[in-house]
Amino acid sequence: MIELQHVAMSYGGGDLLRDMSLQVAPGSFHFLTGPSGAGKTTFLKLCYAELLPSAGHLSLFGQDVRQMGRDEIARIRQRIGVVHQDCQFLDHLSLEENVALPLSVNRRTADPGELRELLAWVGLKRQAQSLPPQLSGGERQRAALARAVMMSPDVILADEPTGNLDWEMSLRLLSLLVELNRMGKTVMIATHDLNLIRQAKAQVSARVLRIANRQLHLAGADL
């Protein structure tokens, strides 16, 4: 599904990440941790081909990213939903319209019933016509998750999705991600919150990866 073989990523002549190898299996659940500035966001960008590796081999769904054209990469990205650390919305559009944007971009029309069901699933049915500035931080993050799964992707990548949330709202968002994994979706969450990882490992079989010294390591069981 996502496979890295000795992948490196360089900026300004120096390696930010180097010699990373990983196979992400369908239906798996991964946490990605490491100190601020370690390269977690860069790693996720590699996983959805926002960035291409400086060295090594990266394939998405069996295709080498270096051999893909722009249109092929765009099609691959439809299979990967991304929840960004700083979720951006169009403030003049309603929450409902913002969540449906991925379909609009791909010239598809949202089914009203499915859209209502999705908003109900993330607990935002009553806020469907609200504008983004009217939403709380937790509501914005759940809206970002709804938008990420609007295209029914195979993979969900979330970059520090609970970084600005209180513990109760963090657990609520985590429960949605765990539910997606139980539905067969592959999930990878970048986070520095070890308590969140411990909470998840009590609910789902999760593999914990750590970026340290510019390399990717399998974290120990003492989290």
C-alpha positions in Angstrom: 0.0 0.0 0.0 2.7 2.5 1.1 6.3 1.2 0.8 9.5 3.0 1.4 12.9 1.4 0.7 16.0 3.3 1.9 14.2 6.6 1.4 16.0 9.9 2.1 14.7 13.5 2.0 17.1 16.4 1.8 16.7 20.2 2.2 19.4 22.6 1.3 22.0 20.0 0.8 21.5 18.2 4.1 19.5 15.1 5.0 16.4 15.8 7.0 15.4 12.1 6.8 17.6 9.2 5.6 17.6 5.5 5.0 14.0 4.9 5.9 12.3 1.6 5.1 8.7 0.7 5.9 5.8 -1.3 4.6 2.3 -0.1 5.5 -0.1 -2.9 5.1 -3.8 -2.5 4.3 -5.9 -2.1 7.4 -3.0 -1.3 9.7 -2.8 1.4 12.4 0.4 3.3 12.9 1.5 6.1 15.2 4.4 8.3 14.1 6.2 10.1 17.0 9.4 12.0 17.6 10.4 15.5 18.9 9.3 18.7 17.2 11.3 19.3 14.0 12.2 15.6 13.7 10.5 15.4 10.3 7.1 13.9 11.0 5.2 16.2 8.7 7.8 15.7 6.0 7.4 11.9 6.3 3.6 12.2 5.9 4.0 14.4 2.9 6.1 11.7 1.3 3.3 9.2 2.1 0.9 11.1 -0.1 3.4 12.3 -2.7 3.3 15.9 -1.8 7.1 15.5 -1.6 9.2 13.1 -3.7 12.2 11.4 -2.0 15.7 12.7 -2.7 16.9 9.1 -2.7 15.6 5.5 -2.4 12.3 4.0 -3.6 8.8 5.0 -2.7 5.7 3.3 -4.0 2.0 4.0 -3.4 -0.5 1.2 -4.1 2.2 -0.6 -6.1 3.2 2.3 -8.2 6.6 4.0 -8.1 6.0 7.7 -7.4 8.9 8.7 -9.7 7.2 7.1 -12.7 3.9 8.8 -12.1 2.8 11.9 -13.9 0.8 14.7 -12.3 -2.6 13.2 -13.3 -1.6 9.8 -11.9 -0.5 11.4 -8.6 -3.8 13.2 -8.4 -5.7 9.9 -8.8 -3.6 8.2 -6.2 -4.3 11.1 -3.7 -8.0 10.4 -4.0 -7.3 7.2 -2.2 -5.5 9.0 0.7 -7.3 11.3 3.1 -5.2 13.8 4.9 -6.0 15.7 8.1 -3.5 18.6 8.3 -2.1 20.0 11.5 -3.5 23.4 10.7 -6.8 22.6 9.0 -7.8 25.3 6.5 -11.3 26.1 5.4 -13.0 28.5 3.0 -14.6 30.9 5.5 -17.4 32.1 3.1 -18.6 28.5 2.6 -20.7 26.6 5.1 -19.3 23.6 7.0 -21.3 21.3 4.8 -19.9 22.9 1.6 -16.4 22.8 3.0 -16.7 19.1 3.8 -18.0 18.4 0.3 -15.1 20.3 -1.4 -13.1 17.2 -2.4 -16.0 16.0 -4.5 -16.4 19.4 -6.1 -12.8 19.6 -7.0 -13.2 16.2 -8.7 -16.4 17.4 -10.5 -18.6 15.1 -8.5 -21.8 16.0 -6.7 -22.3 15.1 -3.0 -25.2 12.9 -2.2 -27.2 15.0 0.4 -28.1 11.9 2.4 -24.5 10.6 2.6 -23.3 14.1 3.5 -25.7 14.4 6.4 -24.8 10.9 7.5 -21.1 11.8 7.5 -21.7 15.0 9.5 -23.8 13.1 12.0 -21.0 10.5 12.3 -18.5 13.3 13.4 -21.1 14.9 15.6 -21.6 18.0 13.5 -25.0 17.6 11.9 -26.4 20.6 13.8 -23.5 22.8 12.6 -23.9 21.9 8.9 -24.8 25.5 7.9 -22.3 27.2 10.3 -19.3 29.1 8.8 -15.8 27.9 9.8 -15.1 31.0 12.1 -18.1 30.0 14.2 -16.7 26.5 15.0 -14.6 25.5 18.0 -11.2 23.9 17.7 -12.7 20.5 18.2 -15.4 21.0 15.7 -12.9 22.2 13.1 -10.8 19.0 13.6 -13.8 16.8 13.3 -14.8 18.7 10.2 -11.3 18.2 8.8 -11.6 14.5 9.4 -15.0 14.4 7.7 -13.5 16.2 4.7 -10.6 13.8 4.6 -13.0 10.7 4.4 -15.4 12.4 2.0 -13.9 10.5 -1.0 -13.9 7.2 0.9 -10.1 6.8 0.8 -8.2 3.6 1.7 -5.7 5.5 3.9 -6.1 8.2 6.5 -3.0 10.3 7.4 -3.5 12.7 10.4 -0.8 15.2 11.3 -1.0 16.1 15.0 -4.8 16.1 14.9 -5.3 16.5 18.6 -2.4 19.0 19.2 -4.7 21.9 20.0 -7.5 19.9 21.7 -8.3 19.2 25.3 -8.2 15.5 26.5 -11.9 14.8 26.2 -12.0 16.1 22.6 -8.8 14.3 21.8 -10.3 11.0 22.9 -13.4 11.7 20.8 -11.4 12.3 17.7 -9.3 9.2 18.4 -12.4 7.1 18.7 -13.4 8.2 15.2 -10.0 7.2 13.8 -10.2 3.9 15.6 -13.6 3.3 14.1 -12.3 4.0 10.6 -9.6 1.5 11.2 -12.1 -1.1 12.3 -13.9 -0.5 9.0 -10.8 -1.5 7.2 -9.1 1.8 6.6 -5.3 2.2 7.1 -4.6 4.9 9.6 -1.4 6.8 10.4 -1.3 9.5 13.1 1.7 11.8 13.7 1.6 12.8 17.4 3.9 13.7 20.3 1.1 12.7 22.8 2.2 9.4 24.4 -1.0 9.3 26.5 -3.0 9.3 23.3 -0.9 6.4 22.0 -1.4 4.4 25.2 -5.1 5.0 25.0 -5.3 3.8 21.4 -3.2 0.7 22.0 -5.8 -0.4 24.5 -8.4 -0.3 21.7 -6.6 -1.4 18.6 -3.4 -3.1 17.5 -1.2 -0.2 16.7 2.4 -0.1 15.6 4.4 2.9 16.9 7.2 4.4 14.8 9.6 7.0 16.0 11.8 9.4 14.0 15.1 9.9 15.8 18.5 11.0 14.4 16.9 11.5 11.0 15.9 7.8 10.8 12.7 5.8 11.3 12.7 3.3 14.2 10.1 0.9 15.6 9.4 2.2 19.1 9.6 0.0 22.1 6.7 -1.3 24.1 7.4 0.9 27.1 5.2 3.8 25.9 
